[in-house]
Amino acid sequence: MGFGCNAAGVVGCRIIDSKRERLLAILTNSLVPCNGRFPALITVISIFMVSSATLSTIYSTLFLTASVILGIVGTFIVTKFLSVTLLKGTPSSYILEMPPYRKPNIGQILVRSIFDRTLFVLLRAVTVALPAGIIIWSLNTITISDITLLNYCTKFLDPFATLIGLDGVLLTAFILGIPANEIVLPIALMLYSGNEYLTEISSISIAKEIFTANGWTPITAICTVIFILFHWPCSTTLMTIKKETGSLKWTILSLIIPTILGMLTCFSLKFIYDMLSLHLF
């Protein structure tokens, strides 16, 4: 379920009887890319990781599949680590029993799906998205010495972002994209282009020109894909985790775990790339 929406995946963990295993599933759910992260993954892969036009579809599919598999492997690794540290315990047995078939009540299903699930999740998203939009607009319009507050943020974050293969603009976009993963790349393109508002890019070639002109290299693209996979969950998912676990500790941990995994992976790749560059050139 997390491939569609991590928040929905967290709610789906209710079916797990064991509290320990339910927590393991909740804490690792956001390591698989949700529907909001797939467009960013596809865009970056299509721009930087596909060189042959004739085989672009095949290569894009292979790279995207590899990214998804990497996310799944990440869930296994983190689950194993947590099961021998913070969430030690004996695995419970699982018996799947098919319930008796009953004719579904279509009206009841629609009402429960719309009100108990869809509207519930959307309300949480709007609760965070509205103030987040105001914050992004304010940071990008308020200036000090003819420099926007958002540009100050990107310059401040740039030294650390460089260590993990990104730049200040990208890291700022990821931070501001916490209400919804869909807006990470649009925010980055807005900052690179110097626009005051989010704009739709008409083609991938234009996006490639903007990224390349602002110093993107193959390692930047690879680290961006990794960080899209492994970084803090969106605000809706975090709010859902808080409600499902009833604990601020587990909510914070669900934010920290994928972020540390993403940063360590990106830092390692950037370090290896720099070492190879020094030896080769």
GULUMKE-111236 format. One record per residue (C-alpha): residue number from 1; x, y, z; residue in one letter. Coordinates in pm, 1 decimal. Layout:
N
NODE     k         c1         c2         c3   r
NODE   NUM          X          Y          Z   a
...
***
This chain:
281
NODE     k         c1         c2         c3   r
NODE     1        0.0        0.0        0.0   m
NODE     2      293.9      229.8       63.7   g
NODE     3      368.8      242.5     -308.4   f
NODE     4       42.8      428.8     -350.8   g
NODE     5       60.9      641.6      -35.9   c
NODE     6      284.6      592.4      266.3   n
NODE     7       12.7      734.4      494.1   a
NODE     8     -233.0      474.4      365.6   a
NODE     9       33.5      207.2      415.4   g
NODE    10       75.6      312.4      777.2   v
NODE    11     -301.1      287.5      833.7   v
NODE    12     -294.1      -56.3      669.2   g
NODE    13      -53.8     -177.7      938.7   c
NODE    14     -353.8     -200.7     1173.1   r
NODE    15     -412.1     -556.4     1051.2   i
NODE    16      -86.5     -672.7     1217.9   i
NODE    17     -170.1     -812.0     1560.8   d
NODE    18      179.7     -797.7     1709.9   s
NODE    19      259.4     -447.3     1838.6   k
NODE    20      630.7     -501.1     1777.9   r
NODE    21      584.8     -611.8     1417.4   e
NODE    22      329.0     -339.0     1355.8   r
NODE    23      586.9      -80.0     1465.5   l
NODE    24      848.6     -239.5     1240.0   l
NODE    25      613.4     -211.3      943.5   a
NODE    26      518.1      149.1     1026.7   i
NODE    27      878.8      265.0     1071.5   l
NODE    28      995.4      112.9      741.7   t
NODE    29      689.8      191.6      529.5   n
NODE    30      825.5      521.5      397.2   s
NODE    31     1138.3      353.4      257.9   l
NODE    32      940.2      248.6      -49.7   v
NODE    33      858.7      528.9     -297.1   p
NODE    34      501.1      653.1     -281.1   c
NODE    35      301.1      789.0     -572.3   n
NODE    36      427.4     1139.7     -492.1   g
NODE    37      791.3     1039.6     -538.1   r
NODE    38      754.7      843.6     -861.6   f
NODE    39      725.8     1153.6    -1088.9   p
NODE    40     1050.1     1296.6     -946.2   a
NODE    41     1226.3      960.1     -984.3   l
NODE    42     1107.7      921.9    -1342.5   i
NODE    43     1207.0     1278.9    -1431.0   t
NODE    44     1561.9     1255.3    -1294.5   v
NODE    45     1614.6      907.8    -1442.3   i
NODE    46     1483.3     1016.8    -1783.1   s
NODE    47     1708.6     1323.8    -1790.8   i
NODE    48     2040.7     1191.9    -1663.9   f
NODE    49     2046.0      813.2    -1674.7   m
NODE    50     1919.1      741.9    -2025.5   v
NODE    51     2158.8      818.5    -2309.8   s
NODE    52     2015.8      615.4    -2597.9   s
NODE    53     1696.7      755.2    -2746.9   a
NODE    54     1604.4      426.1    -2913.1   t
NODE    55     1622.2      232.2    -2587.3   l
NODE    56     1510.0      512.9    -2355.9   s
NODE    57     1191.6      339.5    -2244.7   t
NODE    58     1373.1       15.3    -2162.1   i
NODE    59     1656.0      191.3    -1977.4   y
NODE    60     1416.1      414.1    -1784.8   s
NODE    61     1214.1      110.1    -1680.5   t
NODE    62     1526.2      -76.3    -1567.3   l
NODE    63     1658.8      218.2    -1365.2   f
NODE    64     1318.0      281.2    -1206.9   l
NODE    65     1278.6      -87.0    -1122.8   t
NODE    66     1625.7      -87.2     -967.2   a
NODE    67     1526.7      215.7     -757.9   s
NODE    68     1213.7       40.3     -633.1   v
NODE    69     1412.0     -274.3     -549.5   i
NODE    70     1665.0      -60.5     -362.9   l
NODE    71     1380.4       80.4     -152.7   g
NODE    72     1256.4     -269.9      -74.6   i
NODE    73     1607.9     -383.9       19.3   v
NODE    74     1627.9      -78.0      244.8   g
NODE    75     1315.1     -191.6      429.1   t
NODE    76     1467.9     -536.9      487.1   f
NODE    77     1795.3     -393.0      617.1   i
NODE    78     1630.6     -141.6      851.8   v
NODE    79     1375.5     -398.0      973.0   t
NODE    80     1654.6     -642.5     1056.5   k
NODE    81     1851.3     -370.2     1236.6   f
NODE    82     1550.8     -258.7     1441.7   l
NODE    83     1450.5     -616.4     1525.4   s
NODE    84     1785.9     -678.0     1695.9   v
NODE    85     1811.4     -336.0     1865.0   t
NODE    86     1514.4     -117.5     1960.0   l
NODE    87     1242.9     -369.3     1879.6   l
NODE    88     1383.7     -700.1     1995.1   k
NODE    89     1143.2     -987.5     2026.5   g
NODE    90     1032.7    -1323.8     1901.0   t
NODE    91      863.1    -1323.8     1561.2   p
NODE    92      498.2    -1416.0     1589.3   s
NODE    93      335.3    -1687.3     1385.3   s
NODE    94       95.4    -1579.1     1114.0   y
NODE    95     -204.2    -1779.6     1002.3   i
NODE    96     -411.2    -1661.2      710.7   l
NODE    97     -770.4    -1775.9      741.2   e
NODE    98    -1010.3    -1702.6      460.2   m
NODE    99    -1329.1    -1545.3      597.8   p
NODE   100    -1671.5    -1659.9      481.4   p
NODE   101    -1788.6    -1485.1      168.2   y
NODE   102    -2059.1    -1225.5      216.0   r
NODE   103    -2224.7    -1009.5      -44.2   k
NODE   104    -2068.0     -661.7      -14.5   p
NODE   105    -2278.7     -360.3       68.4   n
NODE   106    -2168.3     -112.3     -201.7   i
NODE   107    -2316.4      192.1      -28.1   g
NODE   108    -2145.3      116.0      301.4   q
NODE   109    -1814.0       53.0      128.0   i
NODE   110    -1829.9      387.0      -56.4   l
NODE   111    -1924.0      581.8      255.9   v
NODE   112    -1649.9      423.9      468.3   r
NODE   113    -1390.1      465.3      192.0   s
NODE   114    -1475.0      831.4      129.5   i
NODE   115    -1527.5      954.0      484.2   f
NODE   116    -1310.4      722.1      693.9   d
NODE   117    -1011.2      712.0      461.8   r
NODE   118    -1002.0      950.5      165.8   t
NODE   119    -1135.3     1265.8      332.5   l
NODE   120     -946.1     1186.1      652.2   f
NODE   121     -609.7     1175.6      472.0   v
NODE   122     -691.4     1474.7      248.2   l
NODE   123     -790.1     1685.4      548.7   l
NODE   124     -451.6     1617.5      706.1   r
NODE   125     -276.5     1709.8      381.2   a
NODE   126     -464.8     2039.5      349.4   v
NODE   127     -400.0     2121.5      715.0   t
NODE   128      -26.5     2124.0      645.1   v
NODE   129      -20.8     2222.6      276.5   a
NODE   130     -195.6     2558.3      324.2   l
NODE   131       45.3     2703.8      583.1   p
NODE   132      338.1     2546.1      397.2   a
NODE   133      236.4     2727.8       79.0   g
NODE   134      224.1     3056.2      268.5   i
NODE   135      570.1     2989.9      415.6   i
NODE   136      722.4     2908.2       74.6   i
NODE   137      571.1     3220.3      -81.9   w
NODE   138      689.7     3439.8      204.9   s
NODE   139     1044.2     3303.5      198.2   l
NODE   140     1064.1     3357.6     -176.8   n
NODE   141      926.7     3714.9     -175.3   t
NODE   142     1067.8     3874.9      141.2   i
NODE   143     1411.4     4017.8       66.9   t
NODE   144     1702.3     4146.1      272.8   i
NODE   145     1962.9     4344.3       76.1   s
NODE   146     1788.3     4237.6     -246.6   d
NODE   147     1834.3     3869.3     -158.8   i
NODE   148     1532.7     3653.8      -72.7   t
NODE   149     1517.0     3461.1      252.3   l
NODE   150     1497.4     3142.3       46.6   l
NODE   151     1830.7     3221.4     -118.1   n
NODE   152     1985.1     3278.6      224.2   y
NODE   153     1860.7     2932.4      322.7   c
NODE   154     2011.4     2769.2       13.4   t
NODE   155     2350.3     2933.6       72.5   k
NODE   156     2346.9     2828.7      438.2   f
NODE   157     2268.2     2465.1      353.2   l
NODE   158     2500.8     2443.6       52.8   d
NODE   159     2821.2     2330.8      236.0   p
NODE   160     2646.1     2040.0      405.6   f
NODE   161     2441.9     1951.1       95.3   a
NODE   162     2763.2     1929.8     -108.7   t
NODE   163     2892.4     1658.4      125.4   l
NODE   164     2599.8     1431.5       32.5   i
NODE   165     2616.1     1500.1     -340.7   g
NODE   166     2339.3     1759.7     -355.1   l
NODE   167     2343.9     2139.3     -334.3   d
NODE   168     2175.9     2399.9     -116.2   g
NODE   169     1886.2     2446.3     -357.8   v
NODE   170     1804.0     2074.7     -366.6   l
NODE   171     1826.7     2029.1        9.1   l
NODE   172     1607.2     2337.0       62.0   t
NODE   173     1355.9     2195.0     -186.8   a
NODE   174     1345.2     1863.8        2.7   f
NODE   175     1287.3     2047.1      332.3   i
NODE   176     1013.3     2268.1      188.6   l
NODE   177      863.3     1965.8       14.0   g
NODE   178      767.7     1797.9      340.3   i
NODE   179      394.6     1875.9      285.4   p
NODE   180      403.9     1677.5      -40.5   a
NODE   181      687.2     1501.2     -223.3   n
NODE   182      541.4     1613.3     -557.2   e
NODE   183      664.3     1970.3     -510.0   i
NODE   184     1034.6     1896.6     -445.3   v
NODE   185     1151.5     1926.1     -806.9   l
NODE   186      916.6     2218.2     -889.6   p
NODE   187     1061.4     2410.1     -592.6   i
NODE   188     1415.6     2331.9     -709.9   a
NODE   189     1333.3     2446.7    -1064.4   l
NODE   190     1173.8     2764.3     -924.6   m
NODE   191     1490.3     2846.8     -729.3   l
NODE   192     1724.5     2762.5    -1016.9   y
NODE   193     1517.8     2974.2    -1257.1   s
NODE   194     1483.4     3267.9    -1016.6   g
NODE   195     1103.2     3266.5    -1039.4   n
NODE   196      880.7     3390.4     -759.2   e
NODE   197      629.6     3107.9     -788.8   y
NODE   198      606.8     2743.8     -891.1   l
NODE   199      584.2     2703.8    -1266.3   t
NODE   200      519.9     2401.2    -1484.6   e
NODE   201      809.3     2296.8    -1706.5   i
NODE   202      678.2     2217.4    -2053.4   s
NODE   203      939.8     1953.8    -2143.2   s
NODE   204     1210.9     1741.0    -1991.0   i
NODE   205     1471.2     1900.4    -2221.0   s
NODE   206     1407.8     2241.5    -2062.4   i
NODE   207     1440.9     2090.6    -1715.5   a
NODE   208     1768.7     1927.1    -1821.7   k
NODE   209     1904.7     2260.6    -1943.6   e
NODE   210     1815.5     2426.1    -1612.7   i
NODE   211     1970.8     2148.0    -1404.5   f
NODE   212     2286.8     2125.3    -1615.6   t
NODE   213     2332.4     2503.4    -1614.3   a
NODE   214     2323.6     2494.1    -1234.0   n
NODE   215     2602.4     2241.2    -1198.5   g
NODE   216     2423.8     1906.3    -1199.5   w
NODE   217     2653.5     1612.8    -1272.7   t
NODE   218     2584.4     1237.8    -1293.5   p
NODE   219     2667.3     1198.5     -923.1   i
NODE   220     2420.1     1478.7     -842.1   t
NODE   221     2148.9     1289.3    -1028.5   a
NODE   222     2234.8      958.5     -857.3   i
NODE   223     2237.9     1116.2     -510.4   c
NODE   224     1909.3     1293.0     -588.6   t
NODE   225     1747.6      959.8     -679.1   v
NODE   226     1882.4      804.2     -358.3   i
NODE   227     1759.6     1094.2     -147.3   f
NODE   228     1417.6     1085.0     -313.7   i
NODE   229     1399.0      722.1     -201.4   l
NODE   230     1541.9      772.1      146.0   f
NODE   231     1446.8     1090.4      326.1   h
NODE   232     1192.8     1203.4      583.2   w
NODE   233      827.3     1106.1      519.7   p
NODE   234      578.3     1372.4      413.4   c
NODE   235      382.4     1558.8      678.6   s
NODE   236       64.6     1357.8      617.5   t
NODE   237      252.7     1032.9      680.2   t
NODE   238      413.9     1172.4      995.3   l
NODE   239       76.0     1284.8     1129.2   m
NODE   240      -67.6      942.4     1051.2   t
NODE   241      221.6      769.4     1230.3   i
NODE   242      162.1      991.5     1534.7   k
NODE   243     -206.6      894.9     1538.7   k
NODE   244     -148.3      522.8     1480.9   e
NODE   245      131.4      483.2     1736.9   t
NODE   246       15.6      749.3     1982.6   g
NODE   247      382.2      823.6     2043.4   s
NODE   248      597.7     1122.9     1952.1   l
NODE   249      907.2      904.5     1997.8   k
NODE   250      815.1      663.8     1719.2   w
NODE   251      707.3      953.8     1496.5   t
NODE   252     1045.8     1122.9     1535.1   i
NODE   253     1221.0      790.9     1480.4   l
NODE   254     1026.6      735.0     1158.5   s
NODE   255     1160.5     1071.6     1040.2   l
NODE   256     1520.2     1011.8     1148.1   i
NODE   257     1569.6      655.1     1018.2   i
NODE   258     1517.1      712.3      642.4   p
NODE   259     1696.4     1048.2      659.8   t
NODE   260     2010.8      898.6      814.4   i
NODE   261     1999.3      608.7      567.4   l
NODE   262     1971.3      848.7      273.2   g
NODE   263     2245.4     1081.4      394.5   m
NODE   264     2489.2      799.9      469.9   l
NODE   265     2425.7      637.7      130.9   t
NODE   266     2465.5      966.5      -58.1   c
NODE   267     2777.1     1060.8      139.9   f
NODE   268     2934.1      721.8       65.6   s
NODE   269     2859.1      746.1     -306.4   l
NODE   270     2990.7     1103.0     -323.1   k
NODE   271     3308.2     1002.6     -138.1   f
NODE   272     3370.3      705.3     -369.7   i
NODE   273     3303.0      923.6     -675.2   y
NODE   274     3549.9     1189.5     -555.5   d
NODE   275     3816.9      928.5     -481.5   m
NODE   276     3776.0      769.4     -823.9   l
NODE   277     3788.2     1111.3     -991.1   s
NODE   278     4115.7     1192.9     -815.9   l
NODE   279     4277.7      865.4     -922.3   h
NODE   280     4149.6      877.6    -1279.1   l
NODE   281     4220.4     1241.6    -1351.4   f
***
